[in-house]
């Protein structure tokens, strides 16, 4: 399955909305990125920012499961969406 850039942005925006309501994980994201709450709103339309958000989300399987269960999407979609956004291309060294 392949995800278009537009579909990837929608998935990432859903992840951002989910993150904004997660009182435990939002401070972790903000601490790890140095982002302020205003930055989240300001950069919500930036595909590179959305990619970095999905990078963060996909660091932990439990976060992916929690987000996907809440959003009603397949568990592989956050990673597929990440690959469709800037900086998400996988490197093949062989």
Biopython code that builds the backbone (N, CA, C, O; Angstrom):
import numpy as np
from Bio.PDB.StructureBuilder import StructureBuilder

atoms = [
    (1, "UNK", "N", (0.843, -1.169, 0.000)),
    (1, "UNK", "CA", (0.000, 0.000, 0.000)),
    (1, "UNK", "C", (0.894, 1.241, 0.000)),
    (1, "UNK", "O", (1.890, 1.301, 0.721)),
    (2, "UNK", "N", (0.531, 2.210, -0.803)),
    (2, "UNK", "CA", (1.273, 3.457, -0.862)),
    (2, "UNK", "C", (0.349, 4.587, -0.421)),
    (2, "UNK", "O", (-0.857, 4.552, -0.664)),
    (3, "UNK", "N", (0.926, 5.574, 0.223)),
    (3, "UNK", "CA", (0.177, 6.715, 0.720)),
    (3, "UNK", "C", (0.638, 7.950, -0.048)),
    (3, "UNK", "O", (1.840, 8.182, -0.180)),
    (4, "UNK", "N", (-0.302, 8.740, -0.552)),
    (4, "UNK", "CA", (0.055, 9.981, -1.249)),
    (4, "UNK", "C", (0.488, 11.038, -0.232)),
    (4, "UNK", "O", (0.247, 10.900, 0.967)),
    (5, "UNK", "N", (1.118, 12.075, -0.723)),
    (5, "UNK", "CA", (1.548, 13.161, 0.159)),
    (5, "UNK", "C", (0.339, 13.808, 0.845)),
    (5, "UNK", "O", (0.403, 14.156, 2.024)),
    (6, "UNK", "N", (-0.751, 13.966, 0.109)),
    (6, "UNK", "CA", (-1.956, 14.552, 0.708)),
    (6, "UNK", "C", (-2.530, 13.656, 1.804)),
    (6, "UNK", "O", (-2.913, 14.138, 2.870)),
    (7, "UNK", "N", (-2.588, 12.366, 1.538)),
    (7, "UNK", "CA", (-3.071, 11.422, 2.554)),
    (7, "UNK", "C", (-2.144, 11.422, 3.764)),
    (7, "UNK", "O", (-2.603, 11.347, 4.904)),
    (8, "UNK", "N", (-0.838, 11.507, 3.515)),
    (8, "UNK", "CA", (0.148, 11.523, 4.598)),
    (8, "UNK", "C", (-0.056, 12.743, 5.490)),
    (8, "UNK", "O", (0.034, 12.645, 6.713)),
    (9, "UNK", "N", (-0.328, 13.884, 4.879)),
    (9, "UNK", "CA", (-0.553, 15.092, 5.665)),
    (9, "UNK", "C", (-1.805, 14.968, 6.524)),
    (9, "UNK", "O", (-1.822, 15.430, 7.665)),
    (10, "UNK", "N", (-2.847, 14.351, 5.989)),
    (10, "UNK", "CA", (-4.077, 14.155, 6.768)),
    (10, "UNK", "C", (-3.795, 13.247, 7.965)),
    (10, "UNK", "O", (-4.246, 13.531, 9.075)),
    (11, "UNK", "N", (-3.066, 12.178, 7.755)),
    (11, "UNK", "CA", (-2.720, 11.265, 8.847)),
    (11, "UNK", "C", (-1.881, 11.997, 9.894)),
    (11, "UNK", "O", (-2.118, 11.856, 11.094)),
    (12, "UNK", "N", (-0.909, 12.773, 9.442)),
    (12, "UNK", "CA", (-0.054, 13.515, 10.373)),
    (12, "UNK", "C", (-0.855, 14.559, 11.145)),
    (12, "UNK", "O", (-0.606, 14.767, 12.333)),
    (13, "UNK", "N", (-1.802, 15.212, 10.499)),
    (13, "UNK", "CA", (-2.635, 16.182, 11.206)),
    (13, "UNK", "C", (-3.515, 15.495, 12.250)),
    (13, "UNK", "O", (-3.753, 16.047, 13.324)),
    (14, "UNK", "N", (-3.991, 14.304, 11.937)),
    (14, "UNK", "CA", (-4.734, 13.532, 12.941)),
    (14, "UNK", "C", (-3.829, 13.180, 14.105)),
    (14, "UNK", "O", (-4.248, 13.218, 15.262)),
    (15, "UNK", "N", (-2.576, 12.835, 13.795)),
    (15, "UNK", "CA", (-1.611, 12.522, 14.854)),
    (15, "UNK", "C", (-1.331, 13.758, 15.704)),
    (15, "UNK", "O", (-1.205, 13.655, 16.924)),
    (16, "UNK", "N", (-1.234, 14.917, 15.074)),
    (16, "UNK", "CA", (-1.021, 16.159, 15.815)),
    (16, "UNK", "C", (-2.202, 16.442, 16.737)),
    (16, "UNK", "O", (-2.012, 16.800, 17.899)),
    (17, "UNK", "N", (-3.407, 16.284, 16.229)),
    (17, "UNK", "CA", (-4.602, 16.497, 17.055)),
    (17, "UNK", "C", (-4.616, 15.531, 18.232)),
    (17, "UNK", "O", (-4.949, 15.917, 19.352)),
    (18, "UNK", "N", (-4.255, 14.274, 17.980)),
    (18, "UNK", "CA", (-4.195, 13.275, 19.048)),
    (18, "UNK", "C", (-3.135, 13.660, 20.076)),
    (18, "UNK", "O", (-3.369, 13.578, 21.282)),
    (19, "UNK", "N", (-1.978, 14.077, 19.595)),
    (19, "UNK", "CA", (-0.882, 14.445, 20.487)),
    (19, "UNK", "C", (-1.275, 15.637, 21.359)),
    (19, "UNK", "O", (-0.940, 15.679, 22.543)),
    (20, "UNK", "N", (-1.977, 16.591, 20.783)),
    (20, "UNK", "CA", (-2.372, 17.787, 21.534)),
    (20, "UNK", "C", (-3.320, 17.455, 22.687)),
    (20, "UNK", "O", (-3.417, 18.218, 23.648)),
    (21, "UNK", "N", (-4.017, 16.328, 22.598)),
    (21, "UNK", "CA", (-4.933, 15.931, 23.676)),
    (21, "UNK", "C", (-4.307, 14.935, 24.634)),
    (21, "UNK", "O", (-4.941, 14.521, 25.604)),
    (22, "UNK", "N", (-3.055, 14.546, 24.368)),
    (22, "UNK", "CA", (-2.374, 13.558, 25.197)),
    (22, "UNK", "C", (-1.512, 14.285, 26.231)),
    (22, "UNK", "O", (-0.401, 14.722, 25.930)),
    (23, "UNK", "N", (-2.033, 14.408, 27.439)),
    (23, "UNK", "CA", (-1.366, 15.180, 28.486)),
    (23, "UNK", "C", (-0.033, 14.585, 28.929)),
    (23, "UNK", "O", (0.813, 15.300, 29.466)),
    (24, "UNK", "N", (0.164, 13.301, 28.714)),
    (24, "UNK", "CA", (1.428, 12.668, 29.100)),
    (24, "UNK", "C", (2.482, 12.788, 28.006)),
    (24, "UNK", "O", (3.654, 13.023, 28.301)),
    (25, "UNK", "N", (2.084, 12.632, 26.764)),
    (25, "UNK", "CA", (3.041, 12.579, 25.663)),
    (25, "UNK", "C", (3.370, 13.949, 25.081)),
    (25, "UNK", "O", (4.482, 14.151, 24.593)),
    (26, "UNK", "N", (2.439, 14.889, 25.119)),
    (26, "UNK", "CA", (2.695, 16.210, 24.549)),
    (26, "UNK", "C", (3.919, 16.878, 25.169)),
    (26, "UNK", "O", (4.742, 17.417, 24.428)),
    (27, "UNK", "N", (4.079, 16.868, 26.498)),
    (27, "UNK", "CA", (5.290, 17.481, 27.065)),
    (27, "UNK", "C", (6.575, 16.766, 26.643)),
    (27, "UNK", "O", (7.629, 17.394, 26.539)),
    (28, "UNK", "N", (6.493, 15.470, 26.401)),
    (28, "UNK", "CA", (7.666, 14.721, 25.942)),
    (28, "UNK", "C", (8.048, 15.190, 24.536)),
    (28, "UNK", "O", (9.223, 15.422, 24.252)),
    (29, "UNK", "N", (7.055, 15.326, 23.664)),
    (29, "UNK", "CA", (7.310, 15.801, 22.310)),
    (29, "UNK", "C", (7.888, 17.210, 22.335)),
    (29, "UNK", "O", (8.876, 17.500, 21.661)),
    (30, "UNK", "N", (7.271, 18.067, 23.107)),
    (30, "UNK", "CA", (7.729, 19.450, 23.158)),
    (30, "UNK", "C", (9.134, 19.550, 23.750)),
    (30, "UNK", "O", (9.941, 20.363, 23.299)),
    (31, "UNK", "N", (9.423, 18.740, 24.742)),
    (31, "UNK", "CA", (10.765, 18.731, 25.319)),
    (31, "UNK", "C", (11.800, 18.186, 24.360)),
    (31, "UNK", "O", (12.924, 18.686, 24.300)),
    (32, "UNK", "N", (11.426, 17.162, 23.608)),
    (32, "UNK", "CA", (12.363, 16.545, 22.665)),
    (32, "UNK", "C", (12.642, 17.437, 21.464)),
    (32, "UNK", "O", (13.739, 17.409, 20.907)),
    (33, "UNK", "N", (11.654, 18.227, 21.067)),
    (33, "UNK", "CA", (11.806, 19.046, 19.864)),
    (33, "UNK", "C", (12.119, 20.503, 20.160)),
    (33, "UNK", "O", (12.604, 21.225, 19.289)),
    (34, "UNK", "N", (11.844, 20.942, 21.385)),
    (34, "UNK", "CA", (12.010, 22.349, 21.718)),
    (34, "UNK", "C", (10.868, 23.205, 21.202)),
    (34, "UNK", "O", (10.932, 24.433, 21.262)),
    (35, "UNK", "N", (9.830, 22.568, 20.701)),
    (35, "UNK", "CA", (8.680, 23.306, 20.155)),
    (35, "UNK", "C", (7.809, 23.847, 21.276)),
    (35, "UNK", "O", (7.667, 23.228, 22.330)),
    (36, "UNK", "N", (7.236, 25.001, 21.031)),
    (36, "UNK", "CA", (6.242, 25.577, 21.931)),
    (36, "UNK", "C", (4.863, 25.302, 21.344)),
    (36, "UNK", "O", (4.742, 24.918, 20.181)),
    (37, "UNK", "N", (3.833, 25.497, 22.143)),
    (37, "UNK", "CA", (2.485, 25.228, 21.656)),
    (37, "UNK", "C", (2.150, 26.079, 20.423)),
    (37, "UNK", "O", (1.468, 25.607, 19.514)),
    (38, "UNK", "N", (2.620, 27.309, 20.392)),
    (38, "UNK", "CA", (2.380, 28.175, 19.231)),
    (38, "UNK", "C", (3.058, 27.597, 17.990)),
    (38, "UNK", "O", (2.536, 27.730, 16.883)),
    (39, "UNK", "N", (4.213, 26.959, 18.164)),
    (39, "UNK", "CA", (4.912, 26.344, 17.033)),
    (39, "UNK", "C", (4.083, 25.221, 16.422)),
    (39, "UNK", "O", (4.101, 25.022, 15.208)),
    (40, "UNK", "N", (3.365, 24.494, 17.255)),
    (40, "UNK", "CA", (2.545, 23.392, 16.755)),
    (40, "UNK", "C", (1.477, 23.917, 15.808)),
    (40, "UNK", "O", (1.260, 23.357, 14.733)),
    (41, "UNK", "N", (0.817, 24.983, 16.207)),
    (41, "UNK", "CA", (-0.223, 25.570, 15.350)),
    (41, "UNK", "C", (0.391, 26.199, 14.100)),
    (41, "UNK", "O", (-0.117, 26.037, 12.991)),
    (42, "UNK", "N", (1.484, 26.912, 14.301)),
    (42, "UNK", "CA", (2.122, 27.632, 13.193)),
    (42, "UNK", "C", (2.668, 26.694, 12.122)),
    (42, "UNK", "O", (2.632, 27.021, 10.936)),
    (43, "UNK", "N", (3.172, 25.534, 12.529)),
    (43, "UNK", "CA", (3.815, 24.613, 11.595)),
    (43, "UNK", "C", (2.925, 23.464, 11.138)),
    (43, "UNK", "O", (3.397, 22.554, 10.456)),
    (44, "UNK", "N", (1.666, 23.491, 11.495)),
    (44, "UNK", "CA", (0.766, 22.393, 11.153)),
    (44, "UNK", "C", (0.615, 22.208, 9.648)),
    (44, "UNK", "O", (0.256, 21.120, 9.199)),
    (45, "UNK", "N", (0.880, 23.237, 8.870)),
    (45, "UNK", "CA", (0.762, 23.130, 7.411)),
    (45, "UNK", "C", (2.089, 22.803, 6.735)),
    (45, "UNK", "O", (2.150, 22.697, 5.510)),
    (46, "UNK", "N", (3.143, 22.645, 7.514)),
    (46, "UNK", "CA", (4.478, 22.391, 6.969)),
    (46, "UNK", "C", (4.713, 20.880, 6.872)),
    (46, "UNK", "O", (4.800, 20.212, 7.903)),
    (47, "UNK", "N", (4.817, 20.329, 5.663)),
    (47, "UNK", "CA", (5.016, 18.887, 5.505)),
    (47, "UNK", "C", (6.266, 18.367, 6.220)),
    (47, "UNK", "O", (6.263, 17.242, 6.718)),
    (48, "UNK", "N", (7.328, 19.167, 6.277)),
    (48, "UNK", "CA", (8.543, 18.723, 6.972)),
    (48, "UNK", "C", (8.295, 18.599, 8.477)),
    (48, "UNK", "O", (8.773, 17.657, 9.110)),
    (49, "UNK", "N", (7.552, 19.542, 9.048)),
    (49, "UNK", "CA", (7.196, 19.467, 10.466)),
    (49, "UNK", "C", (6.326, 18.251, 10.728)),
    (49, "UNK", "O", (6.535, 17.528, 11.702)),
    (50, "UNK", "N", (5.344, 18.025, 9.851)),
    (50, "UNK", "CA", (4.472, 16.865, 10.021)),
    (50, "UNK", "C", (5.271, 15.572, 9.939)),
    (50, "UNK", "O", (4.979, 14.611, 10.650)),
    (51, "UNK", "N", (6.276, 15.546, 9.075)),
    (51, "UNK", "CA", (7.150, 14.381, 9.005)),
    (51, "UNK", "C", (7.901, 14.163, 10.302)),
    (51, "UNK", "O", (8.040, 13.028, 10.758)),
    (52, "UNK", "N", (8.389, 15.247, 10.904)),
    (52, "UNK", "CA", (9.114, 15.110, 12.169)),
    (52, "UNK", "C", (8.183, 14.650, 13.284)),
    (52, "UNK", "O", (8.594, 13.920, 14.185)),
    (53, "UNK", "N", (6.931, 15.081, 13.217)),
    (53, "UNK", "CA", (5.946, 14.612, 14.189)),
    (53, "UNK", "C", (5.747, 13.107, 14.064)),
    (53, "UNK", "O", (5.684, 12.397, 15.068)),
    (54, "UNK", "N", (5.649, 12.621, 12.825)),
    (54, "UNK", "CA", (5.497, 11.173, 12.618)),
    (54, "UNK", "C", (6.771, 10.424, 12.985)),
    (54, "UNK", "O", (6.701, 9.280, 13.435)),
    (55, "UNK", "N", (7.935, 11.047, 12.800)),
    (55, "UNK", "CA", (9.183, 10.439, 13.282)),
    (55, "UNK", "C", (9.091, 10.190, 14.780)),
    (55, "UNK", "O", (9.434, 9.111, 15.264)),
    (56, "UNK", "N", (8.630, 11.188, 15.500)),
    (56, "UNK", "CA", (8.487, 11.066, 16.953)),
    (56, "UNK", "C", (7.484, 9.976, 17.310)),
    (56, "UNK", "O", (7.767, 9.110, 18.138)),
    (57, "UNK", "N", (6.324, 10.024, 16.689)),
    (57, "UNK", "CA", (5.264, 9.062, 16.997)),
    (57, "UNK", "C", (5.724, 7.626, 16.769)),
    (57, "UNK", "O", (5.430, 6.744, 17.576)),
    (58, "UNK", "N", (6.437, 7.391, 15.686)),
    (58, "UNK", "CA", (6.813, 6.021, 15.331)),
    (58, "UNK", "C", (8.031, 5.512, 16.102)),
    (58, "UNK", "O", (8.511, 4.408, 15.844)),
    (59, "UNK", "N", (8.532, 6.310, 17.044)),
    (59, "UNK", "CA", (9.636, 5.842, 17.890)),
    (59, "UNK", "C", (9.178, 4.769, 18.882)),
    (59, "UNK", "O", (9.998, 4.002, 19.388)),
    (60, "UNK", "N", (7.889, 4.714, 19.157)),
    (60, "UNK", "CA", (7.391, 3.791, 20.179)),
    (60, "UNK", "C", (6.132, 3.094, 19.660)),
    (60, "UNK", "O", (5.142, 3.744, 19.325)),
    (61, "UNK", "N", (6.187, 1.780, 19.602)),
    (61, "UNK", "CA", (5.041, 1.004, 19.104)),
    (61, "UNK", "C", (3.778, 1.262, 19.914)),
    (61, "UNK", "O", (2.681, 1.281, 19.356)),
    (62, "UNK", "N", (3.918, 1.461, 21.218)),
    (62, "UNK", "CA", (2.737, 1.702, 22.055)),
    (62, "UNK", "C", (2.053, 3.003, 21.661)),
    (62, "UNK", "O", (0.825, 3.085, 21.685)),
    (63, "UNK", "N", (2.834, 4.026, 21.295)),
    (63, "UNK", "CA", (2.248, 5.294, 20.858)),
    (63, "UNK", "C", (1.504, 5.097, 19.544)),
    (63, "UNK", "O", (0.406, 5.621, 19.355)),
    (64, "UNK", "N", (2.114, 4.337, 18.639)),
    (64, "UNK", "CA", (1.482, 4.079, 17.344)),
    (64, "UNK", "C", (0.157, 3.355, 17.547)),
    (64, "UNK", "O", (-0.859, 3.727, 16.960)),
    (65, "UNK", "N", (0.174, 2.331, 18.374)),
    (65, "UNK", "CA", (-1.046, 1.557, 18.630)),
    (65, "UNK", "C", (-2.127, 2.446, 19.245)),
    (65, "UNK", "O", (-3.286, 2.405, 18.830)),
    (66, "UNK", "N", (-1.741, 3.245, 20.230)),
    (66, "UNK", "CA", (-2.714, 4.124, 20.895)),
    (66, "UNK", "C", (-3.313, 5.128, 19.906)),
    (66, "UNK", "O", (-4.527, 5.330, 19.878)),
    (67, "UNK", "N", (-2.459, 5.753, 19.100)),
    (67, "UNK", "CA", (-2.950, 6.705, 18.105)),
    (67, "UNK", "C", (-3.851, 6.023, 17.082)),
    (67, "UNK", "O", (-4.958, 6.489, 16.815)),
    (68, "UNK", "N", (-3.380, 4.928, 16.515)),
    (68, "UNK", "CA", (-4.147, 4.243, 15.465)),
    (68, "UNK", "C", (-5.477, 3.730, 15.982)),
    (68, "UNK", "O", (-6.486, 3.819, 15.283)),
    (69, "UNK", "N", (-5.497, 3.196, 17.195)),
    (69, "UNK", "CA", (-6.753, 2.731, 17.778)),
    (69, "UNK", "C", (-7.734, 3.892, 17.941)),
    (69, "UNK", "O", (-8.923, 3.752, 17.655)),
    (70, "UNK", "N", (-7.236, 5.023, 18.395)),
    (70, "UNK", "CA", (-8.094, 6.183, 18.589)),
    (70, "UNK", "C", (-8.577, 6.727, 17.243)),
    (70, "UNK", "O", (-9.733, 7.129, 17.116)),
    (71, "UNK", "N", (-7.690, 6.742, 16.232)),
    (71, "UNK", "CA", (-8.031, 7.297, 14.924)),
    (71, "UNK", "C", (-8.771, 6.305, 14.036)),
    (71, "UNK", "O", (-9.344, 6.690, 13.016)),
    (72, "UNK", "N", (-8.763, 5.027, 14.418)),
    (72, "UNK", "CA", (-9.436, 4.005, 13.616)),
    (72, "UNK", "C", (-8.721, 3.716, 12.307)),
    (72, "UNK", "O", (-9.356, 3.465, 11.283)),
    (73, "UNK", "N", (-7.386, 3.754, 12.348)),
    (73, "UNK", "CA", (-6.601, 3.480, 11.144)),
    (73, "UNK", "C", (-5.670, 2.290, 11.379)),
    (73, "UNK", "O", (-5.419, 1.897, 12.518)),
    (74, "UNK", "N", (-5.172, 1.734, 10.295)),
    (74, "UNK", "CA", (-4.266, 0.585, 10.371)),
    (74, "UNK", "C", (-2.933, 0.995, 10.986)),
    (74, "UNK", "O", (-2.475, 2.123, 10.801)),
    (75, "UNK", "N", (-2.318, 0.076, 11.715)),
    (75, "UNK", "CA", (-1.075, 0.369, 12.433)),
    (75, "UNK", "C", (0.089, 0.751, 11.520)),
    (75, "UNK", "O", (1.005, 1.447, 11.959)),
    (76, "UNK", "N", (0.074, 0.318, 10.285)),
    (76, "UNK", "CA", (1.190, 0.633, 9.393)),
    (76, "UNK", "C", (1.070, 2.026, 8.761)),
    (76, "UNK", "O", (2.036, 2.516, 8.177)),
    (77, "UNK", "N", (-0.079, 2.657, 8.868)),
    (77, "UNK", "CA", (-0.280, 3.935, 8.178)),
    (77, "UNK", "C", (0.618, 5.075, 8.659)),
    (77, "UNK", "O", (1.066, 5.857, 7.821)),
    (78, "UNK", "N", (0.910, 5.219, 9.953)),
    (78, "UNK", "CA", (1.829, 6.301, 10.332)),
    (78, "UNK", "C", (3.206, 6.176, 9.663)),
    (78, "UNK", "O", (3.775, 7.187, 9.251)),
    (79, "UNK", "N", (3.741, 4.983, 9.551)),
    (79, "UNK", "CA", (5.049, 4.816, 8.908)),
    (79, "UNK", "C", (4.946, 5.040, 7.401)),
    (79, "UNK", "O", (5.832, 5.651, 6.803)),
    (80, "UNK", "N", (3.880, 4.554, 6.791)),
    (80, "UNK", "CA", (3.688, 4.796, 5.366)),
    (80, "UNK", "C", (3.516, 6.290, 5.094)),
    (80, "UNK", "O", (4.027, 6.812, 4.103)),
    (81, "UNK", "N", (2.800, 6.963, 5.975)),
    (81, "UNK", "CA", (2.637, 8.411, 5.828)),
    (81, "UNK", "C", (3.981, 9.110, 5.995)),
    (81, "UNK", "O", (4.283, 10.057, 5.269)),
    (82, "UNK", "N", (4.781, 8.651, 6.939)),
    (82, "UNK", "CA", (6.093, 9.266, 7.151)),
    (82, "UNK", "C", (6.945, 9.172, 5.901)),
    (82, "UNK", "O", (7.639, 10.123, 5.542)),
    (83, "UNK", "N", (6.895, 8.040, 5.247)),
    (83, "UNK", "CA", (7.705, 7.835, 4.047)),
    (83, "UNK", "C", (7.256, 8.729, 2.898)),
    (83, "UNK", "O", (8.040, 8.985, 1.984)),
    (84, "UNK", "N", (6.008, 9.211, 2.922)),
    (84, "UNK", "CA", (5.490, 10.051, 1.845)),
    (84, "UNK", "C", (5.761, 11.542, 2.062)),
    (84, "UNK", "O", (5.510, 12.356, 1.173)),
    (85, "UNK", "N", (6.268, 11.892, 3.233)),
    (85, "UNK", "CA", (6.541, 13.293, 3.542)),
    (85, "UNK", "C", (8.029, 13.595, 3.375)),
    (85, "UNK", "O", (8.839, 12.669, 3.342)),
    (86, "UNK", "N", (8.404, 14.869, 3.269)),
    (86, "UNK", "CA", (9.813, 15.218, 3.083)),
    (86, "UNK", "C", (10.733, 14.590, 4.123)),
    (86, "UNK", "O", (10.460, 14.643, 5.322)),
    (87, "UNK", "N", (11.816, 14.000, 3.655)),
    (87, "UNK", "CA", (12.792, 13.364, 4.538)),
    (87, "UNK", "C", (12.449, 11.941, 4.918)),
    (87, "UNK", "O", (13.174, 11.316, 5.691)),
    (88, "UNK", "N", (11.359, 11.420, 4.390)),
    (88, "UNK", "CA", (10.906, 10.101, 4.799)),
    (88, "UNK", "C", (11.343, 8.955, 3.898)),
    (88, "UNK", "O", (11.032, 7.797, 4.177)),
    (89, "UNK", "N", (12.052, 9.259, 2.831)),
    (89, "UNK", "CA", (12.494, 8.197, 1.922)),
    (89, "UNK", "C", (13.482, 7.283, 2.638)),
    (89, "UNK", "O", (14.398, 7.743, 3.320)),
    (90, "UNK", "N", (13.280, 6.006, 2.472)),
    (90, "UNK", "CA", (14.184, 5.046, 3.102)),
    (90, "UNK", "C", (15.439, 4.893, 2.267)),
    (90, "UNK", "O", (15.385, 4.818, 1.040)),
    (91, "UNK", "N", (16.571, 4.846, 2.955)),
    (91, "UNK", "CA", (17.850, 4.672, 2.283)),
    (91, "UNK", "C", (18.148, 3.187, 2.131)),
    (91, "UNK", "O", (17.972, 2.411, 3.070)),
    (92, "UNK", "N", (18.587, 2.806, 0.977)),
    (92, "UNK", "CA", (18.989, 1.419, 0.724)),
    (92, "UNK", "C", (20.495, 1.440, 0.452)),
    (92, "UNK", "O", (20.947, 2.027, -0.531)),
    (93, "UNK", "N", (21.247, 0.812, 1.310)),
    (93, "UNK", "CA", (22.704, 0.852, 1.220)),
    (93, "UNK", "C", (23.274, -0.316, 0.443)),
    (93, "UNK", "O", (24.490, -0.423, 0.285)),
    (94, "UNK", "N", (22.420, -1.184, -0.039)),
    (94, "UNK", "CA", (22.942, -2.340, -0.784)),
    (94, "UNK", "C", (22.679, -2.203, -2.248)),
    (94, "UNK", "O", (23.048, -3.082, -3.027)),
]
sb = StructureBuilder()
sb.init_structure("model")
sb.init_model(0)
sb.init_chain("A")
sb.init_seg("    ")
for serial, (resi, resn, name, xyz) in enumerate(atoms, 1):
    if name == "N":
        sb.init_residue(resn, " ", resi, " ")
    sb.init_atom(name, np.array(xyz, "f"), 0.0, 1.0, " ", f" {name:<3s}", serial, name[0])
structure = sb.get_structure()
